[in-house]
Amino acid sequence: MQLGQPLTLFLIYLLFNVVVFCVYWQDKQAAIEGERRVSENTLLTLAFFGGSFGAVAAQRILRHKTRKEPFRSILMTIVVLHVGLAAFWFIAPTGTVPAVLQTLAGR
């Protein structure tokens, strides 16, 4: 199976989101036990780089970082960005996404 195949990319996405969920769980446990915490910057960076589904799932299921501002607003902005990118990916005419990626890569 090649990395470019949609199923492979989807499985990598799911695995990464499980990892992000676990990092949020670890931070929640550290908060409960009064131990060293994961920084908010790290949590938001993980969400930004593809873990927004895992971050929001952890936030809702674990009730973690639900009242903390501006954390909530930044996380929701990341989610909106990811939804917009996914919509573009699915709606864009064939060849548009590869062309945009090539342009961004400077080819």
Jmol script that loads the backbone (N, CA, C; Angstrom):
load data "model"
ATOM      1  N   MET A   1       0.846  -1.177   0.000  1.00  0.00           N
ATOM      2  CA  MET A   1       0.000   0.000   0.000  1.00  0.00           C
ATOM      3  C   MET A   1       0.893   1.243   0.000  1.00  0.00           C
ATOM      4  N   GLN A   2       0.633   2.163  -0.892  1.00  0.00           N
ATOM      5  CA  GLN A   2       1.424   3.381  -0.993  1.00  0.00           C
ATOM      6  C   GLN A   2       0.870   4.464  -0.077  1.00  0.00           C
ATOM      7  N   LEU A   3       1.769   5.349   0.348  1.00  0.00           N
ATOM      8  CA  LEU A   3       1.380   6.420   1.262  1.00  0.00           C
ATOM      9  C   LEU A   3       0.328   7.348   0.668  1.00  0.00           C
ATOM     10  N   GLY A   4       0.296   7.483  -0.649  1.00  0.00           N
ATOM     11  CA  GLY A   4      -0.631   8.394  -1.296  1.00  0.00           C
ATOM     12  C   GLY A   4      -2.049   7.873  -1.405  1.00  0.00           C
ATOM     13  N   GLN A   5      -2.257   6.629  -1.054  1.00  0.00           N
ATOM     14  CA  GLN A   5      -3.605   6.073  -1.177  1.00  0.00           C
ATOM     15  C   GLN A   5      -4.506   6.644  -0.087  1.00  0.00           C
ATOM     16  N   PRO A   6      -5.751   6.927  -0.437  1.00  0.00           N
ATOM     17  CA  PRO A   6      -6.667   7.547   0.533  1.00  0.00           C
ATOM     18  C   PRO A   6      -6.844   6.729   1.814  1.00  0.00           C
ATOM     19  N   LEU A   7      -6.933   5.409   1.713  1.00  0.00           N
ATOM     20  CA  LEU A   7      -7.124   4.590   2.914  1.00  0.00           C
ATOM     21  C   LEU A   7      -5.923   4.712   3.852  1.00  0.00           C
ATOM     22  N   THR A   8      -4.730   4.708   3.301  1.00  0.00           N
ATOM     23  CA  THR A   8      -3.524   4.838   4.113  1.00  0.00           C
ATOM     24  C   THR A   8      -3.497   6.193   4.813  1.00  0.00           C
ATOM     25  N   LEU A   9      -3.803   7.244   4.083  1.00  0.00           N
ATOM     26  CA  LEU A   9      -3.830   8.577   4.685  1.00  0.00           C
ATOM     27  C   LEU A   9      -4.889   8.676   5.774  1.00  0.00           C
ATOM     28  N   PHE A  10      -6.037   8.070   5.542  1.00  0.00           N
ATOM     29  CA  PHE A  10      -7.112   8.086   6.537  1.00  0.00           C
ATOM     30  C   PHE A  10      -6.694   7.334   7.799  1.00  0.00           C
ATOM     31  N   LEU A  11      -6.029   6.198   7.651  1.00  0.00           N
ATOM     32  CA  LEU A  11      -5.575   5.429   8.809  1.00  0.00           C
ATOM     33  C   LEU A  11      -4.506   6.188   9.595  1.00  0.00           C
ATOM     34  N   ILE A  12      -3.609   6.865   8.893  1.00  0.00           N
ATOM     35  CA  ILE A  12      -2.605   7.694   9.571  1.00  0.00           C
ATOM     36  C   ILE A  12      -3.294   8.820  10.334  1.00  0.00           C
ATOM     37  N   TYR A  13      -4.293   9.439   9.702  1.00  0.00           N
ATOM     38  CA  TYR A  13      -5.064  10.503  10.344  1.00  0.00           C
ATOM     39  C   TYR A  13      -5.738   9.986  11.622  1.00  0.00           C
ATOM     40  N   LEU A  14      -6.371   8.824  11.534  1.00  0.00           N
ATOM     41  CA  LEU A  14      -7.034   8.260  12.714  1.00  0.00           C
ATOM     42  C   LEU A  14      -6.041   7.939  13.821  1.00  0.00           C
ATOM     43  N   LEU A  15      -4.919   7.328  13.462  1.00  0.00           N
ATOM     44  CA  LEU A  15      -3.905   6.987  14.452  1.00  0.00           C
ATOM     45  C   LEU A  15      -3.378   8.241  15.136  1.00  0.00           C
ATOM     46  N   PHE A  16      -3.097   9.289  14.359  1.00  0.00           N
ATOM     47  CA  PHE A  16      -2.605  10.531  14.941  1.00  0.00           C
ATOM     48  C   PHE A  16      -3.634  11.124  15.904  1.00  0.00           C
ATOM     49  N   ASN A  17      -4.912  11.048  15.550  1.00  0.00           N
ATOM     50  CA  ASN A  17      -5.950  11.587  16.421  1.00  0.00           C
ATOM     51  C   ASN A  17      -6.106  10.779  17.699  1.00  0.00           C
ATOM     52  N   VAL A  18      -5.870   9.479  17.640  1.00  0.00           N
ATOM     53  CA  VAL A  18      -5.863   8.659  18.857  1.00  0.00           C
ATOM     54  C   VAL A  18      -4.703   9.094  19.757  1.00  0.00           C
ATOM     55  N   VAL A  19      -3.542   9.343  19.158  1.00  0.00           N
ATOM     56  CA  VAL A  19      -2.383   9.820  19.922  1.00  0.00           C
ATOM     57  C   VAL A  19      -2.697  11.160  20.578  1.00  0.00           C
ATOM     58  N   VAL A  20      -3.308  12.064  19.830  1.00  0.00           N
ATOM     59  CA  VAL A  20      -3.664  13.384  20.381  1.00  0.00           C
ATOM     60  C   VAL A  20      -4.651  13.223  21.527  1.00  0.00           C
ATOM     61  N   PHE A  21      -5.643  12.368  21.371  1.00  0.00           N
ATOM     62  CA  PHE A  21      -6.597  12.097  22.449  1.00  0.00           C
ATOM     63  C   PHE A  21      -5.852  11.626  23.695  1.00  0.00           C
ATOM     64  N   CYS A  22      -4.893  10.723  23.523  1.00  0.00           N
ATOM     65  CA  CYS A  22      -4.122  10.194  24.651  1.00  0.00           C
ATOM     66  C   CYS A  22      -3.283  11.278  25.327  1.00  0.00           C
ATOM     67  N   VAL A  23      -2.741  12.210  24.561  1.00  0.00           N
ATOM     68  CA  VAL A  23      -1.979  13.324  25.141  1.00  0.00           C
ATOM     69  C   VAL A  23      -2.907  14.200  25.981  1.00  0.00           C
ATOM     70  N   TYR A  24      -4.103  14.467  25.492  1.00  0.00           N
ATOM     71  CA  TYR A  24      -5.075  15.240  26.259  1.00  0.00           C
ATOM     72  C   TYR A  24      -5.478  14.484  27.523  1.00  0.00           C
ATOM     73  N   TRP A  25      -5.633  13.165  27.432  1.00  0.00           N
ATOM     74  CA  TRP A  25      -5.966  12.349  28.599  1.00  0.00           C
ATOM     75  C   TRP A  25      -4.837  12.420  29.625  1.00  0.00           C
ATOM     76  N   GLN A  26      -3.586  12.333  29.136  1.00  0.00           N
ATOM     77  CA  GLN A  26      -2.427  12.421  30.023  1.00  0.00           C
ATOM     78  C   GLN A  26      -2.410  13.773  30.739  1.00  0.00           C
ATOM     79  N   ASP A  27      -2.715  14.846  30.011  1.00  0.00           N
ATOM     80  CA  ASP A  27      -2.746  16.169  30.621  1.00  0.00           C
ATOM     81  C   ASP A  27      -3.859  16.264  31.661  1.00  0.00           C
ATOM     82  N   LYS A  28      -4.989  15.675  31.378  1.00  0.00           N
ATOM     83  CA  LYS A  28      -6.108  15.671  32.328  1.00  0.00           C
ATOM     84  C   LYS A  28      -5.705  14.937  33.601  1.00  0.00           C
ATOM     85  N   GLN A  29      -5.045  13.779  33.445  1.00  0.00           N
ATOM     86  CA  GLN A  29      -4.600  13.012  34.608  1.00  0.00           C
ATOM     87  C   GLN A  29      -3.573  13.806  35.409  1.00  0.00           C
ATOM     88  N   ALA A  30      -2.661  14.479  34.723  1.00  0.00           N
ATOM     89  CA  ALA A  30      -1.663  15.292  35.408  1.00  0.00           C
ATOM     90  C   ALA A  30      -2.333  16.421  36.190  1.00  0.00           C
ATOM     91  N   ALA A  31      -3.386  16.996  35.632  1.00  0.00           N
ATOM     92  CA  ALA A  31      -4.117  18.065  36.320  1.00  0.00           C
ATOM     93  C   ALA A  31      -4.769  17.530  37.591  1.00  0.00           C
ATOM     94  N   ILE A  32      -5.345  16.355  37.493  1.00  0.00           N
ATOM     95  CA  ILE A  32      -6.018  15.750  38.649  1.00  0.00           C
ATOM     96  C   ILE A  32      -5.014  15.423  39.744  1.00  0.00           C
ATOM     97  N   GLU A  33      -3.854  14.895  39.327  1.00  0.00           N
ATOM     98  CA  GLU A  33      -2.861  14.429  40.296  1.00  0.00           C
ATOM     99  C   GLU A  33      -1.861  15.514  40.705  1.00  0.00           C
ATOM    100  N   GLY A  34      -1.991  16.722  40.147  1.00  0.00           N
ATOM    101  CA  GLY A  34      -1.105  17.817  40.504  1.00  0.00           C
ATOM    102  C   GLY A  34       0.309  17.643  39.985  1.00  0.00           C
ATOM    103  N   GLU A  35       0.460  16.937  38.880  1.00  0.00           N
ATOM    104  CA  GLU A  35       1.775  16.692  38.296  1.00  0.00           C
ATOM    105  C   GLU A  35       2.055  17.678  37.172  1.00  0.00           C
ATOM    106  N   ARG A  36       3.237  17.522  36.561  1.00  0.00           N
ATOM    107  CA  ARG A  36       3.648  18.400  35.466  1.00  0.00           C
ATOM    108  C   ARG A  36       2.683  18.242  34.293  1.00  0.00           C
ATOM    109  N   ARG A  37       2.230  19.374  33.743  1.00  0.00           N
ATOM    110  CA  ARG A  37       1.216  19.406  32.692  1.00  0.00           C
ATOM    111  C   ARG A  37       1.833  19.532  31.314  1.00  0.00           C
ATOM    112  N   VAL A  38       1.047  19.157  30.306  1.00  0.00           N
ATOM    113  CA  VAL A  38       1.396  19.401  28.907  1.00  0.00           C
ATOM    114  C   VAL A  38       1.010  20.844  28.614  1.00  0.00           C
ATOM    115  N   SER A  39       1.880  21.585  27.960  1.00  0.00           N
ATOM    116  CA  SER A  39       1.577  23.004  27.716  1.00  0.00           C
ATOM    117  C   SER A  39       0.405  23.149  26.742  1.00  0.00           C
ATOM    118  N   GLU A  40      -0.325  24.238  26.901  1.00  0.00           N
ATOM    119  CA  GLU A  40      -1.431  24.525  25.991  1.00  0.00           C
ATOM    120  C   GLU A  40      -0.919  24.689  24.568  1.00  0.00           C
ATOM    121  N   ASN A  41       0.256  25.260  24.418  1.00  0.00           N
ATOM    122  CA  ASN A  41       0.846  25.430  23.101  1.00  0.00           C
ATOM    123  C   ASN A  41       1.049  24.075  22.421  1.00  0.00           C
ATOM    124  N   THR A  42       1.531  23.095  23.159  1.00  0.00           N
ATOM    125  CA  THR A  42       1.721  21.746  22.613  1.00  0.00           C
ATOM    126  C   THR A  42       0.386  21.126  22.231  1.00  0.00           C
ATOM    127  N   LEU A  43      -0.613  21.267  23.084  1.00  0.00           N
ATOM    128  CA  LEU A  43      -1.938  20.707  22.799  1.00  0.00           C
ATOM    129  C   LEU A  43      -2.525  21.325  21.529  1.00  0.00           C
ATOM    130  N   LEU A  44      -2.406  22.635  21.387  1.00  0.00           N
ATOM    131  CA  LEU A  44      -2.951  23.304  20.206  1.00  0.00           C
ATOM    132  C   LEU A  44      -2.133  22.991  18.954  1.00  0.00           C
ATOM    133  N   THR A  45      -0.833  22.837  19.106  1.00  0.00           N
ATOM    134  CA  THR A  45       0.012  22.476  17.958  1.00  0.00           C
ATOM    135  C   THR A  45      -0.359  21.094  17.439  1.00  0.00           C
ATOM    136  N   LEU A  46      -0.583  20.153  18.341  1.00  0.00           N
ATOM    137  CA  LEU A  46      -1.012  18.813  17.925  1.00  0.00           C
ATOM    138  C   LEU A  46      -2.347  18.877  17.183  1.00  0.00           C
ATOM    139  N   ALA A  47      -3.254  19.697  17.680  1.00  0.00           N
ATOM    140  CA  ALA A  47      -4.547  19.868  17.003  1.00  0.00           C
ATOM    141  C   ALA A  47      -4.350  20.478  15.621  1.00  0.00           C
ATOM    142  N   PHE A  48      -3.498  21.487  15.532  1.00  0.00           N
ATOM    143  CA  PHE A  48      -3.266  22.173  14.269  1.00  0.00           C
ATOM    144  C   PHE A  48      -2.700  21.239  13.198  1.00  0.00           C
ATOM    145  N   PHE A  49      -1.801  20.361  13.587  1.00  0.00           N
ATOM    146  CA  PHE A  49      -1.153  19.485  12.617  1.00  0.00           C
ATOM    147  C   PHE A  49      -1.962  18.226  12.311  1.00  0.00           C
ATOM    148  N   GLY A  50      -3.267  18.279  12.520  1.00  0.00           N
ATOM    149  CA  GLY A  50      -4.142  17.196  12.089  1.00  0.00           C
ATOM    150  C   GLY A  50      -4.888  16.491  13.193  1.00  0.00           C
ATOM    151  N   GLY A  51      -4.644  16.873  14.427  1.00  0.00           N
ATOM    152  CA  GLY A  51      -5.282  16.176  15.534  1.00  0.00           C
ATOM    153  C   GLY A  51      -6.489  16.876  16.108  1.00  0.00           C
ATOM    154  N   SER A  52      -7.151  17.713  15.317  1.00  0.00           N
ATOM    155  CA  SER A  52      -8.281  18.478  15.858  1.00  0.00           C
ATOM    156  C   SER A  52      -9.446  17.581  16.263  1.00  0.00           C
ATOM    157  N   PHE A  53      -9.683  16.498  15.518  1.00  0.00           N
ATOM    158  CA  PHE A  53     -10.777  15.582  15.885  1.00  0.00           C
ATOM    159  C   PHE A  53     -10.482  14.933  17.242  1.00  0.00           C
ATOM    160  N   GLY A  54      -9.270  14.458  17.442  1.00  0.00           N
ATOM    161  CA  GLY A  54      -8.890  13.855  18.721  1.00  0.00           C
ATOM    162  C   GLY A  54      -8.929  14.859  19.853  1.00  0.00           C
ATOM    163  N   ALA A  55      -8.520  16.102  19.566  1.00  0.00           N
ATOM    164  CA  ALA A  55      -8.530  17.162  20.579  1.00  0.00           C
ATOM    165  C   ALA A  55      -9.954  17.494  21.018  1.00  0.00           C
ATOM    166  N   VAL A  56     -10.851  17.654  20.056  1.00  0.00           N
ATOM    167  CA  VAL A  56     -12.239  17.988  20.390  1.00  0.00           C
ATOM    168  C   VAL A  56     -12.917  16.795  21.078  1.00  0.00           C
ATOM    169  N   ALA A  57     -12.632  15.593  20.613  1.00  0.00           N
ATOM    170  CA  ALA A  57     -13.198  14.403  21.263  1.00  0.00           C
ATOM    171  C   ALA A  57     -12.747  14.330  22.719  1.00  0.00           C
ATOM    172  N   ALA A  58     -11.465  14.568  22.961  1.00  0.00           N
ATOM    173  CA  ALA A  58     -10.948  14.546  24.332  1.00  0.00           C
ATOM    174  C   ALA A  58     -11.556  15.658  25.166  1.00  0.00           C
ATOM    175  N   GLN A  59     -11.695  16.817  24.557  1.00  0.00           N
ATOM    176  CA  GLN A  59     -12.281  17.946  25.271  1.00  0.00           C
ATOM    177  C   GLN A  59     -13.710  17.616  25.715  1.00  0.00           C
ATOM    178  N   ARG A  60     -14.475  17.004  24.837  1.00  0.00           N
ATOM    179  CA  ARG A  60     -15.875  16.686  25.161  1.00  0.00           C
ATOM    180  C   ARG A  60     -15.994  15.485  26.097  1.00  0.00           C
ATOM    181  N   ILE A  61     -15.286  14.402  25.785  1.00  0.00           N
ATOM    182  CA  ILE A  61     -15.419  13.163  26.567  1.00  0.00           C
ATOM    183  C   ILE A  61     -14.791  13.305  27.947  1.00  0.00           C
ATOM    184  N   LEU A  62     -13.598  13.897  28.006  1.00  0.00           N
ATOM    185  CA  LEU A  62     -12.882  14.024  29.268  1.00  0.00           C
ATOM    186  C   LEU A  62     -13.246  15.292  30.037  1.00  0.00           C
ATOM    187  N   ARG A  63     -14.010  16.172  29.391  1.00  0.00           N
ATOM    188  CA  ARG A  63     -14.362  17.470  29.959  1.00  0.00           C
ATOM    189  C   ARG A  63     -13.099  18.218  30.365  1.00  0.00           C
ATOM    190  N   HIS A  64     -12.183  18.312  29.408  1.00  0.00           N
ATOM    191  CA  HIS A  64     -10.878  18.923  29.651  1.00  0.00           C
ATOM    192  C   HIS A  64     -10.726  20.173  28.802  1.00  0.00           C
ATOM    193  N   LYS A  65     -10.343  21.261  29.434  1.00  0.00           N
ATOM    194  CA  LYS A  65     -10.133  22.546  28.766  1.00  0.00           C
ATOM    195  C   LYS A  65     -11.431  23.089  28.154  1.00  0.00           C
ATOM    196  N   THR A  66     -12.554  22.818  28.792  1.00  0.00           N
ATOM    197  CA  THR A  66     -13.841  23.244  28.230  1.00  0.00           C
ATOM    198  C   THR A  66     -14.178  24.692  28.578  1.00  0.00           C
ATOM    199  N   ARG A  67     -13.586  25.228  29.644  1.00  0.00           N
ATOM    200  CA  ARG A  67     -13.891  26.604  30.046  1.00  0.00           C
ATOM    201  C   ARG A  67     -12.708  27.543  29.866  1.00  0.00           C
ATOM    202  N   LYS A  68     -11.597  27.018  29.427  1.00  0.00           N
ATOM    203  CA  LYS A  68     -10.357  27.794  29.334  1.00  0.00           C
ATOM    204  C   LYS A  68     -10.341  28.620  28.049  1.00  0.00           C
ATOM    205  N   GLU A  69     -10.303  29.950  28.212  1.00  0.00           N
ATOM    206  CA  GLU A  69     -10.165  30.858  27.069  1.00  0.00           C
ATOM    207  C   GLU A  69      -8.779  31.464  27.111  1.00  0.00           C
ATOM    208  N   PRO A  70      -8.126  31.705  26.018  1.00  0.00           N
ATOM    209  CA  PRO A  70      -8.581  31.605  24.637  1.00  0.00           C
ATOM    210  C   PRO A  70      -8.402  30.212  24.026  1.00  0.00           C
ATOM    211  N   PHE A  71      -8.025  29.225  24.844  1.00  0.00           N
ATOM    212  CA  PHE A  71      -7.783  27.873  24.330  1.00  0.00           C
ATOM    213  C   PHE A  71      -8.963  27.369  23.503  1.00  0.00           C
ATOM    214  N   ARG A  72     -10.164  27.480  24.051  1.00  0.00           N
ATOM    215  CA  ARG A  72     -11.361  26.986  23.340  1.00  0.00           C
ATOM    216  C   ARG A  72     -11.529  27.663  21.986  1.00  0.00           C
ATOM    217  N   SER A  73     -11.390  28.957  21.951  1.00  0.00           N
ATOM    218  CA  SER A  73     -11.579  29.699  20.699  1.00  0.00           C
ATOM    219  C   SER A  73     -10.520  29.333  19.662  1.00  0.00           C
ATOM    220  N   ILE A  74      -9.285  29.182  20.117  1.00  0.00           N
ATOM    221  CA  ILE A  74      -8.223  28.808  19.179  1.00  0.00           C
ATOM    222  C   ILE A  74      -8.471  27.405  18.641  1.00  0.00           C
ATOM    223  N   LEU A  75      -8.858  26.474  19.504  1.00  0.00           N
ATOM    224  CA  LEU A  75      -9.143  25.115  19.057  1.00  0.00           C
ATOM    225  C   LEU A  75     -10.297  25.097  18.056  1.00  0.00           C
ATOM    226  N   MET A  76     -11.338  25.867  18.306  1.00  0.00           N
ATOM    227  CA  MET A  76     -12.460  25.907  17.374  1.00  0.00           C
ATOM    228  C   MET A  76     -12.054  26.551  16.045  1.00  0.00           C
ATOM    229  N   THR A  77     -11.149  27.522  16.076  1.00  0.00           N
ATOM    230  CA  THR A  77     -10.635  28.122  14.846  1.00  0.00           C
ATOM    231  C   THR A  77      -9.875  27.080  14.027  1.00  0.00           C
ATOM    232  N   ILE A  78      -9.091  26.252  14.713  1.00  0.00           N
ATOM    233  CA  ILE A  78      -8.357  25.173  14.042  1.00  0.00           C
ATOM    234  C   ILE A  78      -9.343  24.188  13.417  1.00  0.00           C
ATOM    235  N   VAL A  79     -10.397  23.850  14.137  1.00  0.00           N
ATOM    236  CA  VAL A  79     -11.408  22.928  13.611  1.00  0.00           C
ATOM    237  C   VAL A  79     -12.055  23.508  12.353  1.00  0.00           C
ATOM    238  N   VAL A  80     -12.422  24.785  12.394  1.00  0.00           N
ATOM    239  CA  VAL A  80     -13.029  25.436  11.227  1.00  0.00           C
ATOM    240  C   VAL A  80     -12.063  25.414  10.040  1.00  0.00           C
ATOM    241  N   LEU A  81     -10.795  25.688  10.305  1.00  0.00           N
ATOM    242  CA  LEU A  81      -9.784  25.627   9.248  1.00  0.00           C
ATOM    243  C   LEU A  81      -9.712  24.228   8.642  1.00  0.00           C
ATOM    244  N   HIS A  82      -9.692  23.199   9.480  1.00  0.00           N
ATOM    245  CA  HIS A  82      -9.622  21.816   8.986  1.00  0.00           C
ATOM    246  C   HIS A  82     -10.874  21.425   8.196  1.00  0.00           C
ATOM    247  N   VAL A  83     -12.026  21.844   8.664  1.00  0.00           N
ATOM    248  CA  VAL A  83     -13.267  21.552   7.934  1.00  0.00           C
ATOM    249  C   VAL A  83     -13.248  22.252   6.581  1.00  0.00           C
ATOM    250  N   GLY A  84     -12.783  23.504   6.558  1.00  0.00           N
ATOM    251  CA  GLY A  84     -12.688  24.232   5.295  1.00  0.00           C
ATOM    252  C   GLY A  84     -11.724  23.569   4.329  1.00  0.00           C
ATOM    253  N   LEU A  85     -10.575  23.128   4.822  1.00  0.00           N
ATOM    254  CA  LEU A  85      -9.610  22.433   3.968  1.00  0.00           C
ATOM    255  C   LEU A  85     -10.171  21.115   3.450  1.00  0.00           C
ATOM    256  N   ALA A  86     -10.871  20.384   4.304  1.00  0.00           N
ATOM    257  CA  ALA A  86     -11.480  19.113   3.873  1.00  0.00           C
ATOM    258  C   ALA A  86     -12.556  19.365   2.825  1.00  0.00           C
ATOM    259  N   ALA A  87     -13.350  20.399   3.019  1.00  0.00           N
ATOM    260  CA  ALA A  87     -14.391  20.723   2.033  1.00  0.00           C
ATOM    261  C   ALA A  87     -13.750  21.085   0.701  1.00  0.00           C
ATOM    262  N   PHE A  88     -12.685  21.887   0.732  1.00  0.00           N
ATOM    263  CA  PHE A  88     -11.979  22.242  -0.496  1.00  0.00           C
ATOM    264  C   PHE A  88     -11.440  20.991  -1.183  1.00  0.00           C
ATOM    265  N   TRP A  89     -10.865  20.087  -0.384  1.00  0.00           N
ATOM    266  CA  TRP A  89     -10.273  18.850  -0.923  1.00  0.00           C
ATOM    267  C   TRP A  89     -11.321  18.034  -1.682  1.00  0.00           C
ATOM    268  N   PHE A  90     -12.546  17.941  -1.109  1.00  0.00           N
ATOM    269  CA  PHE A  90     -13.588  17.118  -1.725  1.00  0.00           C
ATOM    270  C   PHE A  90     -14.334  17.820  -2.847  1.00  0.00           C
ATOM    271  N   ILE A  91     -14.449  19.139  -2.759  1.00  0.00           N
ATOM    272  CA  ILE A  91     -15.253  19.888  -3.728  1.00  0.00           C
ATOM    273  C   ILE A  91     -14.425  20.349  -4.926  1.00  0.00           C
ATOM    274  N   ALA A  92     -13.135  20.569  -4.736  1.00  0.00           N
ATOM    275  CA  ALA A  92     -12.281  21.108  -5.793  1.00  0.00           C
ATOM    276  C   ALA A  92     -12.283  20.199  -7.020  1.00  0.00           C
ATOM    277  N   PRO A  93     -12.243  20.804  -8.203  1.00  0.00           N
ATOM    278  CA  PRO A  93     -12.178  19.996  -9.425  1.00  0.00           C
ATOM    279  C   PRO A  93     -10.928  19.113  -9.442  1.00  0.00           C
ATOM    280  N   THR A  94     -11.012  18.012 -10.137  1.00  0.00           N
ATOM    281  CA  THR A  94      -9.895  17.084 -10.241  1.00  0.00           C
ATOM    282  C   THR A  94      -8.649  17.814 -10.721  1.00  0.00           C
ATOM    283  N   GLY A  95      -7.551  17.582 -10.053  1.00  0.00           N
ATOM    284  CA  GLY A  95      -6.293  18.203 -10.421  1.00  0.00           C
ATOM    285  C   GLY A  95      -5.997  19.489  -9.677  1.00  0.00           C
ATOM    286  N   THR A  96      -6.995  20.087  -9.045  1.00  0.00           N
ATOM    287  CA  THR A  96      -6.788  21.354  -8.347  1.00  0.00           C
ATOM    288  C   THR A  96      -5.922  21.168  -7.106  1.00  0.00           C
ATOM    289  N   VAL A  97      -6.248  20.165  -6.309  1.00  0.00           N
ATOM    290  CA  VAL A  97      -5.500  19.939  -5.068  1.00  0.00           C
ATOM    291  C   VAL A  97      -4.031  19.628  -5.363  1.00  0.00           C
ATOM    292  N   PRO A  98      -3.716  18.694  -6.278  1.00  0.00           N
ATOM    293  CA  PRO A  98      -2.299  18.467  -6.588  1.00  0.00           C
ATOM    294  C   PRO A  98      -1.591  19.732  -7.093  1.00  0.00           C
ATOM    295  N   ALA A  99      -2.297  20.538  -7.891  1.00  0.00           N
ATOM    296  CA  ALA A  99      -1.708  21.774  -8.402  1.00  0.00           C
ATOM    297  C   ALA A  99      -1.398  22.741  -7.275  1.00  0.00           C
ATOM    298  N   VAL A 100      -2.302  22.869  -6.307  1.00  0.00           N
ATOM    299  CA  VAL A 100      -2.078  23.743  -5.172  1.00  0.00           C
ATOM    300  C   VAL A 100      -0.899  23.227  -4.339  1.00  0.00           C
ATOM    301  N   LEU A 101      -0.835  21.911  -4.122  1.00  0.00           N
ATOM    302  CA  LEU A 101       0.265  21.340  -3.330  1.00  0.00           C
ATOM    303  C   LEU A 101       1.596  21.544  -4.033  1.00  0.00           C
ATOM    304  N   GLN A 102       1.631  21.410  -5.343  1.00  0.00           N
ATOM    305  CA  GLN A 102       2.864  21.643  -6.091  1.00  0.00           C
ATOM    306  C   GLN A 102       3.282  23.103  -6.000  1.00  0.00           C
ATOM    307  N   THR A 103       2.310  24.003  -6.063  1.00  0.00           N
ATOM    308  CA  THR A 103       2.603  25.425  -5.952  1.00  0.00           C
ATOM    309  C   THR A 103       3.182  25.748  -4.564  1.00  0.00           C
ATOM    310  N   LEU A 104       2.585  25.159  -3.529  1.00  0.00           N
ATOM    311  CA  LEU A 104       3.068  25.397  -2.171  1.00  0.00           C
ATOM    312  C   LEU A 104       4.460  24.810  -1.971  1.00  0.00           C
ATOM    313  N   ALA A 105       4.751  23.695  -2.654  1.00  0.00           N
ATOM    314  CA  ALA A 105       6.058  23.056  -2.526  1.00  0.00           C
ATOM    315  C   ALA A 105       7.105  23.779  -3.366  1.00  0.00           C
ATOM    316  N   GLY A 106       6.689  24.715  -4.195  1.00  0.00           N
ATOM    317  CA  GLY A 106       7.605  25.495  -5.007  1.00  0.00           C
ATOM    318  C   GLY A 106       8.118  24.774  -6.254  1.00  0.00           C
ATOM    319  N   ARG A 107       7.316  23.882  -6.780  1.00  0.00           N
ATOM    320  CA  ARG A 107       7.717  23.133  -7.973  1.00  0.00           C
ATOM    321  C   ARG A 107       7.261  23.821  -9.216  1.00  0.00           C
TER     322      ARG A 107
END
end "model"
wireframe off; spacefill off
backbone 0.3
color backbone group
